[in-house]
Amino acid sequence: MAPAVAAQAPATAAQTPPAGPAQAPTDVAARARTFSFVVRRGAGPSGAFGALGAAAEDIISAGRFRLGGAAETWHDPRNGLGGGARLRARLTRGPLRGLYFDFGAKSQGYWIGQPATPGPYAAVGVFFMP
């Protein structure tokens, strides 16, 4: 008696489980990590100003969120030394993916993209990556 041989159709990419992390489909925005440093120096209407800062975005996973933050110190001629820090929590999965929440505090002075007034602040935004 001859053994029975079952014919198997080739699996499609949708049916094939990923072979490993390198081949697993992933959300690029969920795994992108950005580290940046800033050095600003210039001459404004009231005199010389400068700043040093750093940011680390999407560095820690916390369930459906990725956490990151930024900090900067500056010296401006009107207000002297100042500084600020910000924590960002961004949703990486679900229908609200890309929604983020910022919580921070800053002293008097100019920090690009942050509120002009000193004290704590909160913001909500949407991160869009095609």
C-alpha positions in Angstrom: 0.0 0.0 0.0 1.4 3.4 -1.0 1.6 6.1 1.6 -0.8 9.0 1.2 0.7 12.3 0.4 -1.3 15.4 1.2 -0.8 18.3 -1.1 -0.3 21.6 0.7 -0.8 25.0 -1.0 1.9 27.5 -0.5 1.2 29.9 2.4 0.6 33.5 1.6 2.5 36.3 3.5 -0.6 37.0 5.5 -0.8 33.3 6.7 2.9 32.9 7.4 4.0 33.8 10.9 7.0 36.1 11.2 10.3 34.2 11.5 11.7 36.7 14.0 11.7 40.3 15.2 13.5 41.5 12.1 10.7 40.2 9.9 7.8 41.0 12.2 5.5 43.8 10.9 5.8 46.7 13.2 4.6 50.3 13.6 7.6 52.4 12.6 6.3 55.3 14.8 6.0 52.9 17.8 9.7 51.9 17.6 11.3 55.1 16.4 13.6 56.6 19.1 15.0 60.0 18.7 17.8 61.6 20.8 18.8 65.2 20.1 20.9 67.9 21.6 20.5 71.6 21.0 23.0 74.5 21.4 21.7 77.9 20.6 23.6 81.1 20.7 22.8 84.5 19.2 22.4 88.2 19.6 18.9 89.6 20.2 17.6 93.1 20.5 18.4 93.0 24.3 21.8 91.4 24.0 23.4 87.9 23.7 21.4 84.8 24.5 22.2 81.1 24.6 20.8 77.7 25.5 21.8 74.0 26.0 19.3 71.2 25.9 18.6 67.6 25.2 15.5 65.5 24.2 14.9 61.8 24.1 11.6 60.8 22.4 9.9 57.4 22.6 12.5 55.8 24.8 10.4 53.9 27.3 7.4 51.6 26.7 4.6 51.8 29.2 1.7 49.6 27.9 0.0 51.4 25.0 2.2 54.5 25.6 5.8 55.5 24.7 7.4 58.0 27.0 10.0 60.6 26.3 11.0 64.0 27.4 13.1 67.1 27.0 15.0 69.6 29.1 16.7 72.9 28.3 18.6 75.6 30.2 19.1 79.1 28.9 20.4 82.5 29.6 18.7 85.5 28.1 19.6 89.2 28.8 16.1 90.1 30.1 15.5 87.3 32.6 18.9 85.8 33.3 19.2 82.0 33.8 16.2 79.8 33.1 15.2 76.3 32.3 12.5 73.8 31.7 11.6 70.1 31.5 8.8 68.2 29.6 7.5 64.7 29.7 5.6 63.3 26.7 3.3 60.2 26.7 2.3 59.1 23.2 -0.3 56.4 22.3 1.2 53.9 19.9 -1.8 51.5 19.4 -5.5 51.7 18.9 -7.8 54.1 17.2 -6.2 57.1 18.9 -2.7 56.1 17.9 -0.5 59.2 17.6 -2.3 61.2 20.3 0.2 62.6 22.8 0.1 64.4 26.1 2.8 66.8 27.3 3.4 67.7 31.0 6.1 70.2 31.9 7.3 73.2 33.8 9.5 76.1 32.8 10.9 79.3 34.3 10.7 82.8 32.7 12.5 82.9 29.4 12.2 81.7 25.8 12.0 78.0 25.0 11.2 77.2 21.4 7.7 75.6 21.0 6.8 76.0 24.7 4.5 78.4 26.5 5.8 81.9 27.0 4.7 82.1 30.7 6.6 80.5 33.5 5.1 77.6 35.6 3.6 74.2 34.9 1.9 73.4 31.6 0.1 70.7 29.8 -0.6 70.2 26.1 -2.4 67.6 23.8 -1.4 67.0 20.2 -1.3 64.4 17.4 1.8 62.9 16.0 1.3 61.9 12.3 3.6 59.6 10.5 2.4 58.5 7.0 
